[in-house]
């Protein structure tokens, strides 16, 4: 059973997450030849102050 964890900056709408979950599920089914029922996706919303790249917090941008 594929488990996909997606970390995103907070602020995405439920509709966006719903559409992304459908797209990820469809791609997984196509590539891995599994049932859609076997695909689980966990969304983790992350604050920009809890994410840094190149030594800088995204909230500092």
PyMOL CGO cylinders between C-alpha atoms (Angstrom):
from pymol import cmd
from pymol.cgo import CYLINDER

trace = [
    CYLINDER, 0.00, 0.00, 0.00, 1.62, 3.29, -1.07, 0.3, 1, 1, 1, 1, 1, 1,
    CYLINDER, 1.62, 3.29, -1.07, 1.61, 5.97, 1.61, 0.3, 1, 1, 1, 1, 1, 1,
    CYLINDER, 1.61, 5.97, 1.61, 2.41, 9.43, 0.28, 0.3, 1, 1, 1, 1, 1, 1,
    CYLINDER, 2.41, 9.43, 0.28, 3.22, 12.24, 2.70, 0.3, 1, 1, 1, 1, 1, 1,
    CYLINDER, 3.22, 12.24, 2.70, 2.95, 15.77, 1.35, 0.3, 1, 1, 1, 1, 1, 1,
    CYLINDER, 2.95, 15.77, 1.35, 4.31, 18.72, 3.28, 0.3, 1, 1, 1, 1, 1, 1,
    CYLINDER, 4.31, 18.72, 3.28, 3.05, 22.11, 2.16, 0.3, 1, 1, 1, 1, 1, 1,
    CYLINDER, 3.05, 22.11, 2.16, 3.05, 25.62, 3.45, 0.3, 1, 1, 1, 1, 1, 1,
    CYLINDER, 3.05, 25.62, 3.45, -0.21, 26.17, 5.28, 0.3, 1, 1, 1, 1, 1, 1,
    CYLINDER, -0.21, 26.17, 5.28, -2.96, 28.02, 3.50, 0.3, 1, 1, 1, 1, 1, 1,
    CYLINDER, -2.96, 28.02, 3.50, -4.03, 25.60, 0.76, 0.3, 1, 1, 1, 1, 1, 1,
    CYLINDER, -4.03, 25.60, 0.76, -7.77, 25.17, 0.49, 0.3, 1, 1, 1, 1, 1, 1,
    CYLINDER, -7.77, 25.17, 0.49, -9.62, 21.90, 0.97, 0.3, 1, 1, 1, 1, 1, 1,
    CYLINDER, -9.62, 21.90, 0.97, -10.51, 22.05, -2.73, 0.3, 1, 1, 1, 1, 1, 1,
    CYLINDER, -10.51, 22.05, -2.73, -6.82, 22.31, -3.69, 0.3, 1, 1, 1, 1, 1, 1,
    CYLINDER, -6.82, 22.31, -3.69, -5.91, 19.38, -1.44, 0.3, 1, 1, 1, 1, 1, 1,
    CYLINDER, -5.91, 19.38, -1.44, -8.81, 17.35, -2.81, 0.3, 1, 1, 1, 1, 1, 1,
    CYLINDER, -8.81, 17.35, -2.81, -7.68, 17.96, -6.41, 0.3, 1, 1, 1, 1, 1, 1,
    CYLINDER, -7.68, 17.96, -6.41, -4.03, 17.20, -5.55, 0.3, 1, 1, 1, 1, 1, 1,
    CYLINDER, -4.03, 17.20, -5.55, -5.03, 13.98, -3.75, 0.3, 1, 1, 1, 1, 1, 1,
    CYLINDER, -5.03, 13.98, -3.75, -6.96, 12.88, -6.85, 0.3, 1, 1, 1, 1, 1, 1,
    CYLINDER, -6.96, 12.88, -6.85, -4.03, 13.69, -9.15, 0.3, 1, 1, 1, 1, 1, 1,
    CYLINDER, -4.03, 13.69, -9.15, -1.52, 11.89, -6.92, 0.3, 1, 1, 1, 1, 1, 1,
    CYLINDER, -1.52, 11.89, -6.92, -3.80, 8.87, -6.60, 0.3, 1, 1, 1, 1, 1, 1,
    CYLINDER, -3.80, 8.87, -6.60, -4.36, 8.69, -10.37, 0.3, 1, 1, 1, 1, 1, 1,
    CYLINDER, -4.36, 8.69, -10.37, -0.62, 8.90, -11.07, 0.3, 1, 1, 1, 1, 1, 1,
    CYLINDER, -0.62, 8.90, -11.07, 0.19, 6.29, -8.44, 0.3, 1, 1, 1, 1, 1, 1,
    CYLINDER, 0.19, 6.29, -8.44, -2.39, 3.87, -9.80, 0.3, 1, 1, 1, 1, 1, 1,
    CYLINDER, -2.39, 3.87, -9.80, -1.04, 4.33, -13.33, 0.3, 1, 1, 1, 1, 1, 1,
    CYLINDER, -1.04, 4.33, -13.33, 2.63, 3.91, -12.45, 0.3, 1, 1, 1, 1, 1, 1,
    CYLINDER, 2.63, 3.91, -12.45, 2.42, 1.27, -9.71, 0.3, 1, 1, 1, 1, 1, 1,
    CYLINDER, 2.42, 1.27, -9.71, -0.56, -0.63, -11.16, 0.3, 1, 1, 1, 1, 1, 1,
    CYLINDER, -0.56, -0.63, -11.16, -2.36, -0.70, -7.83, 0.3, 1, 1, 1, 1, 1, 1,
    CYLINDER, -2.36, -0.70, -7.83, -5.93, -0.07, -6.76, 0.3, 1, 1, 1, 1, 1, 1,
    CYLINDER, -5.93, -0.07, -6.76, -6.94, 3.49, -5.81, 0.3, 1, 1, 1, 1, 1, 1,
    CYLINDER, -6.94, 3.49, -5.81, -8.12, 2.02, -2.50, 0.3, 1, 1, 1, 1, 1, 1,
    CYLINDER, -8.12, 2.02, -2.50, -4.52, 1.09, -1.74, 0.3, 1, 1, 1, 1, 1, 1,
    CYLINDER, -4.52, 1.09, -1.74, -3.24, 4.68, -1.97, 0.3, 1, 1, 1, 1, 1, 1,
    CYLINDER, -3.24, 4.68, -1.97, -3.11, 6.76, 1.22, 0.3, 1, 1, 1, 1, 1, 1,
    CYLINDER, -3.11, 6.76, 1.22, -2.06, 10.41, 1.31, 0.3, 1, 1, 1, 1, 1, 1,
    CYLINDER, -2.06, 10.41, 1.31, -1.25, 12.48, 4.38, 0.3, 1, 1, 1, 1, 1, 1,
    CYLINDER, -1.25, 12.48, 4.38, -1.12, 16.26, 4.10, 0.3, 1, 1, 1, 1, 1, 1,
    CYLINDER, -1.12, 16.26, 4.10, 1.00, 18.10, 6.64, 0.3, 1, 1, 1, 1, 1, 1,
    CYLINDER, 1.00, 18.10, 6.64, 0.57, 21.86, 6.76, 0.3, 1, 1, 1, 1, 1, 1,
    CYLINDER, 0.57, 21.86, 6.76, 3.74, 23.66, 7.80, 0.3, 1, 1, 1, 1, 1, 1,
    CYLINDER, 3.74, 23.66, 7.80, 4.04, 27.27, 8.88, 0.3, 1, 1, 1, 1, 1, 1,
    CYLINDER, 4.04, 27.27, 8.88, 6.58, 29.32, 6.93, 0.3, 1, 1, 1, 1, 1, 1,
    CYLINDER, 6.58, 29.32, 6.93, 8.28, 30.04, 10.25, 0.3, 1, 1, 1, 1, 1, 1,
    CYLINDER, 8.28, 30.04, 10.25, 8.89, 26.28, 10.65, 0.3, 1, 1, 1, 1, 1, 1,
    CYLINDER, 8.89, 26.28, 10.65, 10.58, 25.81, 7.25, 0.3, 1, 1, 1, 1, 1, 1,
    CYLINDER, 10.58, 25.81, 7.25, 14.01, 27.03, 6.20, 0.3, 1, 1, 1, 1, 1, 1,
    CYLINDER, 14.01, 27.03, 6.20, 16.00, 26.81, 2.98, 0.3, 1, 1, 1, 1, 1, 1,
    CYLINDER, 16.00, 26.81, 2.98, 19.58, 27.91, 2.52, 0.3, 1, 1, 1, 1, 1, 1,
    CYLINDER, 19.58, 27.91, 2.52, 19.72, 28.94, 6.17, 0.3, 1, 1, 1, 1, 1, 1,
    CYLINDER, 19.72, 28.94, 6.17, 16.78, 31.33, 5.96, 0.3, 1, 1, 1, 1, 1, 1,
    CYLINDER, 16.78, 31.33, 5.96, 13.25, 30.94, 7.25, 0.3, 1, 1, 1, 1, 1, 1,
    CYLINDER, 13.25, 30.94, 7.25, 10.59, 31.25, 4.56, 0.3, 1, 1, 1, 1, 1, 1,
    CYLINDER, 10.59, 31.25, 4.56, 8.72, 33.63, 6.87, 0.3, 1, 1, 1, 1, 1, 1,
    CYLINDER, 8.72, 33.63, 6.87, 11.66, 36.06, 6.56, 0.3, 1, 1, 1, 1, 1, 1,
    CYLINDER, 11.66, 36.06, 6.56, 11.11, 36.51, 2.83, 0.3, 1, 1, 1, 1, 1, 1,
]
cmd.load_cgo(trace, "trace")
